[in-house]
Amino acid sequence: MAELLGALAPGSYLTLSHGTTDFGTEQEEAYAQEIIGKGLADVFPRTREQIATFFGDLTLIDPGIVPVSEWRPVPGAHLPTPHDVAIYGGVAQKSSRAPG
């Protein structure tokens, strides 16, 4: 990721979404690990903390890394639960200041 982030022009944004089992039950987490371990899934869910590392030293934009249904929702809209969505999203900006 450092190589990719390094290639971003100053002022650029990184938008990222990633699946998670953070909101699942212990049984759902165990099932996910089982099918991944058997090679039956082509996804790898990560925790919020693991996903945060992808942003490196970029500056997160409010509201940060949250379930995608909670990223700037329409006021009064019915939102699915984080469990139902199971995807984090975030946007961050690379500093527009020149290094050094």
N, C-alpha and C positions, 0 to 999 in steps of 0.2 A: 504494500500500500504506500510506503514511503516514496517509492519511485513514481507511482502514479500521482500522488499528491504534489510531489516536487515538480511535475510537469505542468501543473495548473498555473495559468497566468494569475498574477496578483489581482485580487478582486473577484476571482472566479468563485462559483458555488459548487458544492458537492451535494447532490440529493441522493439519499440512500434509503432503501427499505429492505428489511430482512426478516425472515421467519424466526419464530421463537417458540419455546415450550414454557416460557416463564409463567404463563397464566394457566397452564394445564394442570391436571391432577397428577399425582405420583404415578398412577397407572398409565396415563397418556404419555408421560415422559418416558416411562419404561418401555412402552410400545414403540415410541419413536426411536429410542436407542436400539431396540431389538431389530427393527426393520433396516435401520442404517447399518448396523453390524452385519446383517445378512446380505447387504448390497441390494436391497429391494427398494431403496429410495435414492433419488438423485439430489436430495436437499440435505442441508446440515443446519438445523436450528441452532441459534446462538443466544446467549443471555444478553441483557441490555449492556452489561459491562463489557462483554466481548465485542459487541457491535460498536460501542463508543470508541474503541481503539482504532477503528477504521477511519475516524475523522482526524486522527493525528492531532496536530496543533492548530487546526482550523477553529474558527469561532462559531459555536452553535448558535443558530437563530431560534428565538422563542417559538414554540414552547420546548425546544430541545428534542431529545429522543423519547418519543411517546408512541403508544399504539396509534397506527395510522388513522384510525377513526377519530382520534382525539387531537389530530394536528390541525388546528384552526377550524374547528367544526362550525357549522352554521348554527347560530343561536336558536335554541328551541327544537333543533332537529333530533329525531330519535336515533341514538347511536347504538351500534352493536357493542357488545361487551368486549373487553380486551381478550377474553378467552375465545370468543367467536372469531375475532380477527386474527389473533396470533401472529401479527406482523408489526414490528417497530418501524418507525420512519423518522427521518431527521434531515435537516438542511443546515449546512455550515458554509462559512465563507473564508477564503484564504485572505490573509492580510493584504491590503493594497499598498502597504509600506514596503519600500525597498529593503532587502536584507542588509544587516551590518550597521 
